[in-house]
Amino acid sequence: GIRIQRGDHIRVDGNIVRDTGAAGITANHQSVLSYDDLWITNNEVFNVNTLNQNFAGSAVYIGNANSGTVVTNSYIMNNYLHDLTTVQNYGIQMKDDSYNNTLAYNTIVSTSWPGIKVYGNNGNCKQNIIDSNLIIKGGNAGNPNGPGGSGNAAGIEAEDGMIIANNVIINSGFDAIAVRHKTGTSETGNVQIVHNTIINAGSGANGIGSGIYASDFDKATNMVI
């Protein structure tokens, strides 16, 4: 689709990205240590990751955990991301240690993996913000033979250092909002979950889904539900 190879202060606005073999819009090149002040706005992305199903794809994929690439002070807003039904397809995926980013006012419909997945911010005081998104059938539209086919993914899945507010999540495959600790750690903290609307949260293949699920969090670091 569209790859931001390197650079800061870049705007990707008003594009239609469709029918790509891998992810739709990316800022995750392994030779880059960081991206700053990216604006990914007003795009429509659908039917991506059609050829690369052994790896996680996304309509919007920023950061790279393998190379330590982080994204800061950036905005993913007002995008329409839909029909992401091949195996391992997220709406928006933000990788580890990125911070002070805003994901807001996006409409995300039919993903096989979480509609929005944001990994932890590595304890940075500047939280990532997931605000005022509409997610319909997040984690509930996958290939019947793949991870999402059983509806086993959340509408929003996040780790530490997060504000999750004012989102509407309808017909998620599993938990509507799931907050889990970062791999290699035992606690999740500095998370606020407020004023979200959840309709018909999924139960997953094992029948134990939740509207809001939070595991192993440190109550002293400000989790509000």
N, C-alpha and C positions, 0 to 999 in steps of 0.2 A: 504494500500500500504506500504509505508515506513514512519515510524514516528520517528522523532528525539525527544526522550523523554526529555532529558536535556543534556546540555554540550555546550562547545565552541570549535572552531577550528576543525570543522567536515566537511568532504567532502563526498558528495553523488554523485558518478560519474559513468556514463556508464551503467545505469540500464534500463530495460524495465519494466514499471509498467502498467498493463492493467486490465480491468474487475473487478475493486474493488467496494465494496459497498459504501464507502465514498470517501474522497479525496485521491489523488495519493501520493504525498510526502508532509509531514507536519512537521512544527516546531512550535507548538502552544499549548503545554500542559499547562493546566491552573494552575498547581502547580509551574511553572517556571516564574520568573520575567523577564528574558532576555536571549537571545541567541546572541553570538557574533562570527564573523568570520566563517560563514557558507559558504560553496561552494556547490551549487547544479548545476551540470554541465553535459552536454553531455548525458542527459537522454531522453528517449522516454516515454511519458505518454499518454494513450488514453482510452476512454470508462470507465471513473471513475464516482463515485457518483451515482451508479445505484440503490442503495437501500435506500438512505438517502435524498430523493428529497424534503422533507419539510425544509431542511436546505441548506445553500449555500455550495457547494463543489467547488473544484478546482483541476486542475492537480498539482499545487504547491500552498500551503497555509501556510503562515508564519505569526507569531504574533497572538495575541488573545485579542481582545478589551474587552471582558467580564472580563478577569482576569488581564488586564493591561500588558500582556506579550509583550515585544518589541524585535525587531531584529535590530542589528547594524553591520556596517562594513562587510556586506555579499554580495555574488555574486550569481546571478541566470543567468547562461549564457549557450548558445549553446544547449539548450534543444529543442526537437521537441514535441510539445504538440498539440494533434489533436483529432477530433471526440469526442468533449465534448458536446454532444447534449442533454443530459437529462436536466431537469429543474434545474436552479440555478447553472450552471457550468461555472466557470471562467478558463482561462488559468493559470494566476498567480494572486494571491490575497495576498496583504501585508496589514496588519491591522495597526490601529492607532499608532502614535507616534514613529514608527520605523524611523531610519535615517541613512544616509551615506551608503546606499545600492545601488548596481548596478544591473539592469536588462537589459541584453544586448545580442544581437545576437541570440535571441530565434526565432524559427519559430512556430507560433500558428495558427492553421487552424480549423475553425468551432467550435465556442463556443456559448452556449445559452445566457450567460451573458458576460460582457466585456472580451475581450482577455486579457487585463491587467488592474487590479484595484489596485491602491495604495492610501491609506488614508493619511491624513496629518501627518507632522513630528513634530507637536506641537511647531512650531517656532524655532526648532533647526537650527543653522547656517549651518549645514552640510546637504545639500539637498540629496534626493534620485535621482538617475539617471535612466531614461528609454531611452535607446540608441540602435539604429541600430537593432530593432526587425522587423520581417516580420509578419504581422497579416492579415490573409485572412478570411473573413466571421466572424469576431469578433462580437459577439452579434447578429448573424444573422442565427443561425442554431439550434434553440430550438425546443422543443416539441410544436406542434401547439396549445396545450391547456395550455401552460405555459408562463411565462414572456418573454422568448426569442423567442417564436414562431412567434410573430408579428414583429420581428426584432427591438425591442425597447431597445437595449443596444448598448453601444459605443464600438469602437475598443480599445481605451485606455480611462480610466476614472481615474482622479486623483484629489487631493486636494492641500493643500499648501506645499511649500518646495520641488519643483520638477524641474528637468531639463528633458524635453521631446524633444529629438533630433534625427534626422537621421533615423526615423522609416518609414517604408512603410506599409500603411494601405489600404487594398483593400476590397471593398464590405462589409463595416461595416453595422450592422443592423440599427444604428441610427447615431449619430454624430461619425465622425472618431476619434476625440480627444475631450473629454469633461472635463473641469476643473470646479469643483463646490466647494463651500465653505463647510468647515467641519461642520457637524451637531452640532448645538448649538452655532455657530459663524455666523457673518454676512459678513465676508470678506475672500477672498482668495488672498494670496500674495506669493512673493518670488518664482515665477514660470517663467520659460523660455520655450518657445515652438519655436524651430528653426529647419529649414532644414528637415522637414518631407515631405514625398510624400504621397498624398492622392488620391486614384482613386475610384470613384463611391461611395462616402459616402451615407449612407442610409437616408431615410426620416422618418422611424418609422411608427407606426400605425397612427399617427396623421399628418403625412406629413410635419413635420417642422424640420427635421434633418439638421445638418450643417457639413461642413468639420472640422471646429474648433469652439467649443462653450466654452465660459468662462463667468461665472456668478459671480457677486458681488465681484470683485477682487479689491484690493487696488493698484492703479496705482503707488503709491510711493514705492512699495516694489518689483519692478523689474519684471513685467511680460513683456516678449518680444515675439511677434508673428511675 
